Amino acid sequence: MLDAVAFAGGTAAAELLEAVRILRELNATGSPKVPDDAPTRFVTRPRALTVTG
């Protein structure tokens, strides 16, 4: 799915774009291990997911 979408952004999105690149690589190789140095600064506090319907 990630390969079907082109992501772009400025300097502020650099870490997020790197994380997407890493996810693409993990998907392509089937690896379940996220690198220890993967960017995470863009991650905010966890939020509850509400599903309706």
N, C-alpha and C positions, 0 to 999 in steps of 0.2 A: 504494500500500500504506500509506503514512504517513497518508493521509486516513481510512483505515478504523479507525485506533486513536486514542483520546483519551489524551494524555499529561498527567500532572499531577504536581506536586511542590512541595515547600517552597522556601525561600530557597536551600538548598544545591543544588537542581536547576535554578536559574534559567538558568545558562549552557547547560546541556544542553537545556532546553526551548527556548531561543532558537535553538540549533543545529538542532533538529528543525523549528522554524518556518521557518528559512532553507532547509532541505532540501525542505520542502513547496513553498516558493516556487520553488526551482530546478526541481523536478519539474513544477510547473504551467506554468512558462514555457519549459521545455526548455533553460534556460541551463546550460552546463557550467562556468561560472566561479563559484567560491566567493568571496564577498567577502573582501577582505584583512583586514577587521576581524571576521571570523567568530570566535565564541568557540572556544577550543581548550583551555582550562585543565583541562577534565574528561578529556582524552585522556591515557591512561597510556602507558607505553613499549610499543613494538610487541611482540607475542608471536607465536610460531610457530603456524601453524594446522595441526592434524593431522586428516586426513580418514581415516576407516577405513571399511571395508565393501566 
